[in-house]
Amino acid sequence: MALPAPDHTGTPAGRPAAPAPAVSYALIALNTLVFLLGPAAGLNPLYGTGQARVCAEQRYEQRWGAVPAELLAGRPLTSDQLAEAPDPVPGCPAAPTPGKHPALSVLTGMFLHAGWLHLLGNLLFLHVFGPTVERRLGRARFALFYLAAGSVATYGFALAEAHSPDSTRVLIGASGAISAVLGAYLRLHPRARVTTLVPLLLFLPLRFPAWLVLGLWFTLQWWSVHSAGPGVAYLVHVIGFSAGFLYACTLVDHPPRRPGRRPIPWRHLTKEPEQ
């Protein structure tokens, strides 16, 4: 588990303080607000209690979440398709969602979460790594990057599931976009030190370079794609992380030359033949 303690974000002396990462904080607040108002939090009495709330949550996710089959077809699932698909929740058959725009559901689905652990886990990573990436990109570009990378991860997952029986299952969560933030962070600050709690050492806080922490995280996601069962779309994490890393590769500047030195012409590096 990573904690918010990278060691390179301080402002050098003589420079103005970096602007607050307003987009990262706004995304955290918006994800939290949507969750608290929705049925998954269990706090909104409009969705009822018990089994009624469970079914309301299923309908809510079906309406606002991204469904791979819908994304590829460009239209909501028909009643016949829903009848053939397995019930996502026992006792709560899926209902048609007329008027749903699948392309829009890619964005709305990023702000839905299935439970408290799902929400808090995503927001922890966004809080740790988002502000640094936002300061590097700027607020507007970071917001576009977040939404675009999340969309790429969702559509990539939909293409991978095109012929799978799970293509009618709902995909929700900000994991694709946040994984892209992790990938960008790794490329931009591979040697930054990140404080990590190690469960095997009784959660002793240790500091490791970002390339090790995030590299191991990516390896675990890749391994889980091929070994884990249904429930978590690990492939979304892999696609999002890769997209963020590749995008950040276009931002990394070449190291500047030391002042007072000029590049040596190529001919001066070649020894002249002796006469």
C-alpha positions in Angstrom: 0.0 0.0 0.0 1.5 3.4 -1.0 1.2 6.4 1.2 1.3 10.1 0.1 5.0 10.8 0.8 7.0 11.1 -2.4 10.1 13.2 -1.7 10.6 15.3 -4.8 7.6 17.6 -4.8 9.0 20.4 -2.8 9.4 23.8 -4.5 13.0 24.9 -5.0 14.2 28.0 -3.2 13.5 31.2 -5.1 10.7 29.8 -7.2 7.0 30.6 -6.6 5.0 27.8 -4.9 3.4 25.3 -7.3 -0.4 25.8 -7.7 -2.7 23.5 -5.8 -3.7 20.4 -7.7 -7.3 21.5 -8.0 -8.3 19.0 -10.6 -7.0 16.0 -8.5 -8.9 17.3 -5.5 -12.0 18.0 -7.6 -12.0 14.4 -9.0 -11.7 13.0 -5.5 -14.6 15.2 -4.3 -16.8 14.3 -7.3 -16.2 10.6 -7.0 -17.0 10.8 -3.3 -20.1 12.8 -3.9 -21.5 10.5 -6.6 -20.8 7.5 -4.4 -22.6 9.0 -1.4 -25.6 10.0 -3.4 -25.9 6.6 -5.1 -27.2 3.3 -3.9 -23.9 1.6 -3.3 -23.1 3.7 -0.2 -26.3 2.6 1.5 -26.9 6.2 2.8 -29.6 7.4 0.4 -33.1 6.4 1.6 -34.5 6.9 -1.9 -33.0 3.5 -2.9 -34.6 1.6 0.0 -32.9 -1.1 2.1 -32.1 -4.8 1.9 -32.9 -6.5 -1.3 -34.6 -3.5 -2.7 -31.4 -1.4 -2.4 -29.4 -4.2 -4.0 -31.7 -4.3 -7.0 -31.7 -0.5 -7.2 -27.9 -0.6 -7.3 -27.9 -3.1 -10.1 -30.3 -1.0 -12.2 -28.3 2.2 -11.4 -25.1 0.6 -12.6 -26.8 -0.8 -15.7 -28.1 2.7 -16.5 -24.9 4.7 -15.9 -22.1 2.1 -16.2 -20.2 1.0 -19.4 -21.2 -2.3 -20.9 -18.7 -3.7 -23.5 -21.4 -5.1 -25.8 -23.1 -1.7 -25.8 -20.0 0.2 -26.6 -19.2 -2.0 -29.6 -22.7 -2.0 -30.9 -23.3 1.7 -30.2 -26.7 1.1 -28.6 -28.2 -0.3 -25.4 -28.7 -4.0 -24.8 -32.1 -5.2 -26.1 -34.6 -7.1 -24.0 -33.6 -10.3 -25.8 -29.9 -9.8 -25.0 -30.6 -9.1 -21.4 -32.8 -12.2 -21.2 -29.9 -14.4 -22.5 -27.3 -12.8 -20.2 -26.8 -14.2 -16.7 -28.4 -12.1 -14.0 -25.7 -9.8 -12.5 -27.3 -10.1 -9.1 -29.5 -13.1 -8.1 -33.1 -12.1 -7.8 -32.5 -8.8 -9.7 -33.0 -9.3 -13.5 -31.4 -6.6 -15.6 -33.9 -4.2 -17.2 -33.6 -2.4 -20.5 -32.2 1.1 -20.5 -33.9 3.0 -23.3 -32.3 6.4 -24.1 -28.9 5.3 -22.8 -25.9 6.6 -24.8 -23.1 4.0 -24.6 -20.4 6.5 -25.5 -21.5 8.8 -22.6 -21.5 5.8 -20.2 -17.8 5.5 -20.7 -17.4 8.8 -18.8 -20.2 8.4 -16.3 -19.0 4.9 -15.4 -15.7 6.4 -14.3 -17.4 8.0 -11.3 -19.3 4.9 -10.1 -17.9 2.5 -7.5 -19.2 -0.8 -6.2 -18.4 -0.2 -2.5 -16.4 1.6 0.1 -13.2 -0.4 -0.5 -13.5 0.1 -4.2 -13.8 3.9 -3.8 -11.2 4.4 -1.1 -8.6 2.3 -2.8 -8.9 4.3 -6.1 -9.0 7.6 -4.3 -5.9 6.8 -2.3 -3.8 6.2 -5.4 -5.3 9.3 -7.0 -4.4 11.3 -3.9 -0.8 10.0 -3.8 0.2 10.2 -7.4 -2.4 12.6 -9.1 -1.1 16.0 -7.7 2.4 15.4 -9.0 1.3 14.4 -12.5 -1.2 17.3 -12.5 1.6 19.8 -11.7 3.6 18.4 -14.6 0.8 18.5 -17.1 -1.1 21.6 -15.9 -4.7 21.5 -14.8 -6.5 21.5 -18.2 -4.2 18.9 -19.8 -4.4 16.7 -16.8 -8.2 16.7 -16.8 -8.2 15.8 -20.5 -5.6 13.2 -19.9 -7.5 11.6 -17.1 -10.8 11.3 -19.0 -9.2 10.3 -22.3 -7.0 7.6 -20.7 -10.0 6.2 -18.8 -11.9 6.1 -22.1 -9.1 4.3 -23.9 -8.9 1.7 -21.1 -12.6 1.1 -21.2 -12.8 0.7 -25.0 -9.7 -1.4 -25.0 -11.4 -3.7 -22.4 -14.5 -3.8 -24.5 -12.6 -4.9 -27.6 -10.9 -7.6 -25.6 -14.2 -8.9 -24.3 -16.0 -8.7 -27.7 -16.6 -12.4 -28.0 -16.8 -13.2 -24.3 -20.0 -14.1 -22.4 -19.0 -11.4 -20.0 -19.4 -8.7 -22.6 -22.8 -7.9 -21.2 -21.5 -7.2 -17.7 -21.3 -3.7 -16.4 -17.9 -2.0 -16.0 -17.6 0.8 -13.4 -14.9 2.6 -11.5 -12.1 5.0 -12.0 -9.4 2.4 -12.1 -8.5 2.8 -15.8 -8.0 6.5 -15.5 -6.1 6.3 -12.2 -3.9 3.5 -13.6 -3.0 5.9 -16.4 -1.9 8.4 -13.7 0.3 5.7 -12.2 1.9 5.0 -15.6 2.5 8.6 -16.2 4.0 9.1 -12.8 6.4 6.1 -13.3 7.7 7.6 -16.6 8.0 11.2 -15.2 9.5 10.3 -11.8 10.9 6.8 -11.8 13.4 7.5 -9.0 11.1 9.3 -6.7 10.9 7.7 -3.2 7.5 6.5 -2.2 6.6 5.4 1.4 5.0 2.0 1.3 3.3 -0.1 4.0 4.6 -3.7 3.8 1.9 -6.2 5.1 4.5 -9.0 5.4 6.5 -6.8 7.8 3.5 -5.9 10.0 2.8 -2.8 7.9 6.2 -1.3 8.6 6.6 1.9 6.5 9.5 1.7 4.1 10.7 3.9 1.3 11.2 2.5 -2.2 11.8 4.1 -5.6 8.7 4.6 -7.7 10.0 2.3 -10.4 10.0 -0.6 -7.9 6.6 0.1 -6.3 4.7 0.8 -9.5 6.6 -1.8 -11.5 5.6 -4.5 -9.0 2.0 -3.2 -9.1 1.9 -3.4 -12.8 3.3 -6.9 -12.8 0.6 -8.0 -10.3 -2.1 -6.6 -12.5 -0.7 -8.3 -15.6 -0.5 -11.6 -13.7 -4.0 -11.2 -12.4 -5.4 -10.8 -16.0 -4.5 -14.4 -16.6 -5.1 -15.9 -13.2 -7.9 -14.1 -11.4 -11.6 -14.9 -11.8 -14.4 -12.5 -12.7 -15.2 -9.5 -10.5 -12.2 -7.1 -11.1 -11.3 -6.0 -14.6 -7.6 -6.2 -14.3 -7.1 -5.7 -18.0 -8.5 -2.2 -17.6 -5.7 -1.5 -15.2 -3.1 -2.8 -17.6 -4.4 -0.8 -20.6 -4.8 2.4 -18.6 -1.3 2.1 -17.1 0.3 1.5 -20.5 -1.6 4.4 -22.0 -0.4 6.8 -19.3 3.1 5.6 -19.5 3.3 6.0 -23.3 1.7 9.4 -23.2 4.2 10.5 -20.6 7.0 9.4 -22.9 6.1 12.2 -25.2 6.6 14.7 -22.4 10.0 13.8 -21.0 12.6 16.4 -22.1 16.1 15.6 -23.1 18.6 16.4 -20.3 19.9 19.9 -20.7 23.5 20.6 -21.6 25.7 22.0 -18.9 26.1 25.8 -19.3 29.3 27.0 -20.9 29.8 23.9 -23.0 29.2 23.7 -26.7 28.5 20.5 -28.7 31.7 19.2 -30.2 31.5 18.9 -34.0 31.6 15.4 -35.3 34.8 16.0 -37.3 36.6 16.8 -34.1 35.8 13.4 -32.7 37.4 11.7 -35.6 41.1 11.3 -35.7 42.7 12.6 -38.8 44.9 10.1 -40.7 48.6 10.6 -40.3 50.5 11.9 -43.3 
